[in-house]
Amino acid sequence: MASLGDLERSVMTLLWDSGQPLSANEVCEQLDDDLAVTTVLTVLARLEKKGMVQRERSSRPHRYAAMATREEHTVEMLNEVLGTAPDREAVLARFIGGVSDSEAASLRRILG
Amino acid sequence: MEPLALLLAALAVILAIPVPKLLHTARFRTRSPWATMLLWQAIALAGGLSMVGAPIVYGLSPFGSNVPQALSTAVRLTLDEDYSAMAGLQVHPWHLFCLCLGLLLGGHLLLTLARTYARVLSARRRHRQLVDLLSTPAPHGDHGAETQIIEHDAPMAYCLPGRTNASSITVLSRGLLNTLSEPELAAVIAHEQTHLKQRHHLLTMAFEAWYRALPWLPTTRYGREAVLELTEMLADEGAMAEHSREDLLRSLALSSSEAGAPGAGSPEDTKPLGAGASSEITGARLQRLLVPARPLSRTAVTGLVSASLALLAVPTGLLLLR
């Protein structure tokens, strides 16, 4: 039995790859695992709460779509990691922290 | 109590302005990062305590000869609305003004600390959600289950602290995996895991909040930068305990944002590592990796530790003295 986290990832991957809104039944069919529709609905509800998917209430059954593309979310993450605004909270410490680009370039020259 | 208020005010000013200014560039910080880190933490605590304590002690001065007793008298007289007794004690409006000022400042500092903590925590939680959905666990068992890989070409590595060490993760990009060799990668991971093991995010939190609370005080920025720099030096030491200096240096050189770009880093003049090689490098973190600094003597470290303990004990002791 896959964990909820793994299921969330496979559902998101499916929604990202399909590029169009899917109903819980369609998600269930397209996932290879032998999953109950209720499980898929639980996963979709969790993803909706996290702000990862959007539910289209106009149609019956409700369809779910990814809020943003995989690339957009990656950019959101990277902005946090690479963000250079001086008064940004230090949420994350980057490995290269405190080393400027020109220093790294000099270091590359020194190391050859 | 007026001399005590004056003493605390002087301590507050010294710890807020000249001390951070001198310490954030002090040479010895690279020779014993952990003792310097201890000193910074003591400065932040003692500085905050004396900054808040000075006006409160002055405000309480007519009410008694020591802080606990004066505080209880002030509270009792206020609750009883005993204005004639207050007049007898010669309570001046300035005393009340300073008392309120101290309490407000203390509240402001504590609230900012709480708010910063909450904001950083929620930003990390959101980031963790994205990592969980977008990354895949590192294939190598020896890196541990807590290493995740995100699909991106820019070479980078960072750590994401969780509530416990077990829920903390190290994140590497595909670009970094493609750029670094196996031993270099292991050094990076050891660096990140030292951050997590030593809970560096907790050591920087107070300074983050301090900076948010008093951004007009230039030294709060020094403190924040100095502490971040020290965590990197400590993590470098952790990495070098198991991996070679060369691997760590090479991985640092290759994980800057320019390194991935074509044509970057022309391997023309190769110099031996050591003195001279670092002349064009100004950052202290790289300097001490290139030319390892002699660790501080035992006496100097004992001095730094004693100074830190004294900084913590003196304002606290003065405030509680009977």
Interface residues (C-beta under 8 A of the other chain):
Chain A: G5 E8 R9 M12 K50 M52 R70 H73 T74 E76 M77 L78 E80 V81 L82 D87 E89 A90 V91 L92 A93 R94 F95 I96 G97 G98 V99 S100 D101 E103 A104 A105 S106 L107 R108 R109 I110 L111 G112
Chain B: T116 R119 V120 A123 R124 H127 Q129 L130 V131 D132 L133 L134 I150 E151 H152 A154 M156 A157 Y158 C159 L160 V188 H191 E192 H195 H200 H201 T204 E208 Y211 P215 R224 L228 E229 T231 E232 A235 E246 L249 R250 S251 L252 A253 L254 S255 S256 S257 E258 A259 A264 G265 S266 P267 E268 D269 T270 K271 L273 A277 S278 E280 I281 T282 G283 A284 R285 L286 L290
